[in-house]
Amino acid sequence: TERLLVQFEGSALAPHVTIVPKVTTVERLSEVIEEASRGGNVMVMATLVDSTMASWARSLCSDNNLRFIDVMTPLIDEFSDFLEEDALGVPGGASGVSQRRVSKMVNREFFGMVEAVKF
């Protein structure tokens, strides 16, 4: 969020940022959106990896007239296409994916493709 806001340092608005971690149920999501709707001019940026939760977030924001940005769905869709594999939709580190596995996957798949593009 900080890297995004630094792009707008000259803005007359000084946004207040609230980060709400571990929103894993529709009930909790509903509470968060309801609380946000009391804040006036609000934009919700969601990083939900579960597509059902992301859809609920979009719907709840729409019902409450809140601006909504779904950060993760486009990224997950692109990665799914790139890796030719469906995403698990598992939040956070709960999937048990180790740093070693991620590094190995990135090194093998990504850098192999980069080399192909360089060629």
Residue frames as qw, qx, qy, qz and C-alpha x, y, z in Angstrom:
[[0.000, 0.886, 0.464, 0.000, 0.00, 0.00, 0.00],
 [0.320, -0.769, 0.098, 0.544, 2.83, 2.39, 0.83],
 [0.390, -0.132, 0.593, 0.692, 4.37, 1.85, -2.61],
 [0.165, 0.631, 0.659, 0.374, 1.08, 2.75, -4.18],
 [0.175, -0.913, -0.327, 0.168, 0.42, 5.83, -2.05],
 [0.438, -0.512, 0.224, 0.704, 3.87, 7.28, -2.68],
 [0.335, 0.307, 0.604, 0.655, 2.75, 7.74, -6.28],
 [0.102, -0.771, -0.459, -0.429, 0.25, 10.34, -5.07],
 [0.475, -0.290, -0.391, 0.733, 2.26, 12.43, -2.62],
 [0.029, 0.070, 0.088, 0.993, 0.86, 15.68, -4.04],
 [0.308, -0.516, -0.710, -0.366, -2.75, 14.67, -3.39],
 [0.271, -0.480, 0.197, -0.811, -4.83, 16.89, -1.12],
 [0.870, -0.339, -0.130, -0.334, -6.33, 13.74, 0.39],
 [0.002, -0.512, 0.814, -0.274, -4.42, 11.89, 3.07],
 [0.789, -0.128, -0.485, -0.353, -5.81, 8.36, 2.97],
 [0.517, -0.461, 0.618, -0.372, -6.13, 6.37, 6.14],
 [0.611, 0.243, -0.725, -0.206, -5.08, 2.77, 5.52],
 [0.680, -0.332, 0.514, -0.405, -6.44, -0.09, 7.56],
 [0.433, 0.296, -0.830, -0.188, -5.09, -3.57, 6.95],
 [0.780, -0.213, 0.320, -0.494, -7.32, -6.42, 8.05],
 [0.187, 0.389, -0.892, -0.136, -5.45, -9.74, 7.99],
 [0.015, 0.025, 0.992, -0.127, -6.84, -13.25, 8.01],
 [0.599, 0.216, 0.159, -0.755, -10.32, -12.60, 6.67],
 [0.029, 0.175, -0.957, -0.229, -11.22, -16.22, 5.96],
 [0.150, 0.445, 0.873, -0.130, -15.00, -16.41, 6.41],
 [0.014, 0.571, 0.491, 0.658, -17.89, -14.66, 4.72],
 [0.427, -0.801, -0.413, 0.071, -19.12, -13.58, 8.15],
 [0.518, -0.527, 0.015, 0.674, -15.83, -11.84, 8.94],
 [0.296, 0.188, 0.449, 0.822, -15.70, -10.35, 5.45],
 [0.148, -0.733, -0.542, -0.383, -19.21, -8.97, 5.94],
 [0.485, -0.763, -0.250, 0.346, -18.20, -7.41, 9.27],
 [0.479, -0.275, 0.215, 0.806, -15.15, -5.77, 7.70],
 [0.139, 0.384, 0.522, 0.749, -17.13, -4.37, 4.76],
 [0.286, -0.805, -0.502, -0.136, -19.90, -3.14, 7.04],
 [0.501, -0.666, -0.099, 0.543, -17.36, -1.36, 9.24],
 [0.390, -0.047, 0.366, 0.844, -15.66, 0.14, 6.17],
 [0.047, 0.613, 0.593, 0.519, -19.00, 1.44, 4.88],
 [0.336, -0.855, -0.348, 0.186, -19.26, 3.68, 7.94],
 [0.563, -0.384, 0.106, 0.724, -16.07, 5.47, 6.93],
 [0.227, 0.792, -0.016, -0.567, -17.38, 7.74, 4.20],
 [0.602, 0.691, -0.336, -0.216, -15.28, 7.78, 1.03],
 [0.653, -0.412, 0.635, 0.008, -13.78, 4.28, 1.13],
 [0.661, 0.484, -0.515, -0.251, -11.89, 2.09, -1.29],
 [0.834, -0.316, 0.441, -0.103, -11.47, -1.60, -0.48],
 [0.444, 0.581, -0.666, -0.150, -8.45, -3.41, -1.88],
 [0.896, -0.240, 0.292, -0.234, -8.81, -7.14, -1.39],
 [0.213, 0.558, -0.795, -0.109, -6.03, -9.70, -1.63],
 [0.784, -0.068, 0.499, -0.363, -8.30, -12.71, -1.24],
 [0.048, 0.367, -0.852, -0.371, -7.05, -15.84, -3.00],
 [0.286, 0.307, 0.900, -0.120, -10.29, -17.79, -2.64],
 [0.023, -0.192, -0.524, -0.829, -12.41, -16.89, -5.67],
 [0.313, -0.638, -0.687, -0.151, -15.66, -17.33, -3.74],
 [0.384, -0.640, -0.316, 0.585, -14.49, -14.92, -1.05],
 [0.206, -0.157, 0.275, 0.926, -13.35, -12.45, -3.72],
 [0.139, -0.428, -0.660, -0.601, -16.81, -12.61, -5.33],
 [0.385, -0.707, -0.570, 0.163, -18.45, -12.03, -1.97],
 [0.360, -0.456, -0.086, 0.810, -16.17, -9.05, -1.34],
 [0.063, 0.108, 0.461, 0.879, -17.09, -7.54, -4.70],
 [0.281, -0.563, -0.686, -0.366, -20.80, -8.06, -4.04],
 [0.435, -0.666, -0.464, 0.390, -20.69, -6.71, -0.47],
 [0.281, -0.300, 0.075, 0.908, -18.77, -3.63, -1.59],
 [0.064, -0.281, -0.571, -0.769, -21.24, -3.03, -4.40],
 [0.366, -0.645, -0.664, -0.096, -24.17, -3.38, -1.97],
 [0.434, -0.705, -0.274, 0.489, -22.52, -0.80, 0.30],
 [0.354, 0.922, 0.072, 0.139, -21.52, 1.59, -2.53],
 [0.495, -0.714, 0.377, 0.319, -17.81, 1.11, -1.86],
 [0.509, 0.697, -0.476, -0.171, -15.09, 1.19, -4.49],
 [0.886, -0.255, 0.387, -0.010, -13.51, -2.23, -4.81],
 [0.402, 0.675, -0.601, -0.148, -10.23, -3.46, -6.25],
 [0.976, -0.129, 0.169, -0.034, -9.66, -7.19, -6.50],
 [0.042, -0.801, 0.573, 0.169, -5.88, -7.39, -6.40],
 [0.439, -0.339, 0.830, 0.066, -5.29, -11.14, -6.45],
 [0.766, 0.378, 0.486, -0.185, -7.78, -12.60, -8.95],
 [0.593, 0.777, -0.179, -0.111, -6.08, -11.16, -12.07],
 [0.031, -0.689, 0.723, -0.040, -2.66, -12.22, -10.74],
 [0.603, -0.109, 0.772, -0.166, -3.84, -15.72, -9.90],
 [0.771, 0.545, 0.255, -0.206, -5.49, -16.05, -13.31],
 [0.420, 0.803, -0.418, -0.063, -2.26, -15.07, -15.07],
 [0.231, -0.513, 0.819, -0.114, -0.17, -17.43, -12.93],
 [0.749, 0.133, 0.605, -0.233, -2.66, -20.24, -13.61],
 [0.722, 0.680, -0.013, -0.129, -2.31, -19.67, -17.34],
 [0.191, 0.789, -0.583, 0.045, 1.47, -19.38, -17.10],
 [0.279, -0.389, 0.856, -0.195, 1.94, -22.48, -14.94],
 [0.579, 0.018, -0.654, -0.487, -0.87, -24.36, -16.69],
 [0.354, -0.200, -0.851, 0.333, -2.28, -25.28, -13.30],
 [0.364, -0.744, -0.368, -0.423, -5.33, -24.26, -11.29],
 [0.005, -0.494, 0.499, -0.712, -4.70, -22.26, -8.15],
 [0.341, -0.216, -0.874, 0.269, -5.49, -23.91, -4.83],
 [0.318, -0.684, -0.254, -0.605, -7.26, -20.85, -3.39],
 [0.716, -0.452, -0.419, 0.326, -5.51, -21.37, -0.05],
 [0.061, -0.968, 0.034, -0.243, -4.81, -18.17, 1.91],
 [0.320, -0.845, 0.419, -0.091, -1.42, -17.14, 3.27],
 [0.122, 0.523, -0.843, 0.017, 1.20, -19.69, 4.15],
 [0.741, -0.102, 0.487, -0.452, -1.46, -22.26, 4.96],
 [0.856, 0.405, -0.209, -0.243, -0.73, -24.24, 1.81],
 [0.831, -0.389, 0.345, 0.197, 2.59, -25.46, 3.15],
 [0.704, 0.647, -0.022, 0.291, 4.47, -24.23, 0.09],
 [0.679, -0.517, 0.037, 0.520, 8.06, -23.92, 1.19],
 [0.066, 0.883, -0.242, -0.396, 10.40, -21.13, 0.16],
 [0.354, -0.350, 0.782, 0.376, 12.63, -23.81, -1.36],
 [0.474, 0.423, 0.760, 0.135, 9.80, -25.12, -3.55],
 [0.270, 0.913, 0.210, -0.220, 8.87, -21.60, -4.68],
 [0.118, -0.767, 0.477, 0.413, 12.51, -20.79, -5.48],
 [0.430, -0.092, 0.840, 0.316, 12.92, -24.05, -7.37],
 [0.438, 0.642, 0.630, 0.014, 9.70, -23.46, -9.34],
 [0.157, 0.943, -0.007, -0.292, 10.61, -19.85, -10.14],
 [0.253, -0.610, 0.625, 0.416, 14.16, -20.77, -11.13],
 [0.437, 0.074, 0.851, 0.282, 13.13, -23.65, -13.36],
 [0.348, 0.681, 0.640, 0.075, 10.00, -22.25, -15.00],
 [0.074, 0.958, 0.127, -0.247, 10.48, -18.50, -14.98],
 [0.200, -0.732, 0.472, 0.449, 14.15, -18.19, -15.78],
 [0.504, 0.095, 0.781, 0.355, 13.86, -20.88, -18.42],
 [0.347, 0.783, 0.509, 0.088, 11.25, -18.77, -20.16],
 [0.074, -0.931, 0.122, 0.335, 13.36, -15.63, -19.72],
 [0.408, -0.395, 0.668, 0.480, 16.26, -17.38, -21.43],
 [0.464, 0.418, 0.730, 0.279, 13.96, -18.43, -24.26],
 [0.186, 0.939, 0.273, -0.095, 12.82, -14.82, -24.69],
 [0.254, -0.781, 0.369, 0.436, 16.44, -13.58, -24.68],
 [0.517, -0.053, 0.732, 0.440, 17.28, -16.07, -27.42]]
